[in-house]
Amino acid sequence: MHRSHDASGSFDSKASRKLQDQRRMQFRRAIETYTEQRRLADALSEFPELAMISRPLDGLHRRNAEPVR
């Protein structure tokens, strides 16, 4: 017996594929970000004085993020 496909079944599969694609792209972006960070870290390791300059700036951002007491 052949079963006809209704619109809701098609919609569910499309929505499912869309969610899978979104997750896949999010994962891919995370991998690309990690790869770029590793590449920059390797480049900075050749110039330790540059790494020392950027660290105090990181601390400055964290201090500004804390609430004032």
TIVEXNU-958503 format. One record per residue (C-alpha): x, y, z; residue in three letters. Coordinates in steps of 0.2 Angstrom, whole numbers, plus 5000, padded with zeros to 4 digits. Example, Ala and Ser with C-alpha at 12.3 -4.5 7.8 and 13.67 -1.06 7.14 Angstrom:
<batis>
506249785039Ala/506849955036Ser/
</batis>
This chain:
<batis>
500050005000Met/500750174995His/500650315008Arg/500450485002Ser/501550625009His/500750765018Asp/501350945020Ala/501850925038Ser/502950775035Gly/503850875022Ser/503951035033Phe/504650925048Asp/506050855037Ser/506451035030Lys/506551105048Ala/507650955054Ser/508850985039Arg/508851175043Lys/509351135061Leu/510651015056Gln/511451145044Asp/511451275057Gln/512251165070Arg/513551105056Arg/513951285052Met/514151335070Gln/515351195073Phe/516251245057Arg/516451425063Arg/517051365080Ala/518351255071Ile/518951405060Glu/519051525075Thr/520051395085Tyr/521251365070Thr/521451555068Glu/521851585086Gln/523151445086Arg/523851525070Arg/523951695079Leu/524751615095Ala/526051525084Asp/526451695075Ala/526551785092Leu/527651655099Ser/529051715087Glu/528851885095Phe/528651865114Pro/528752055116Glu/527152075107Leu/526251945118Ala/526852035133Met/526052195127Ile/524352115123Ser/524152035140Arg/523952195150Pro/522552245138Leu/521652085142Asp/521652125160Gly/521052295157Leu/519552225148His/519152105163Arg/519252245176Arg/518052355166Asn/516852215165Ala/516752195184Glu/515352295193Pro/515852445203Val/515652425222Arg/
</batis>
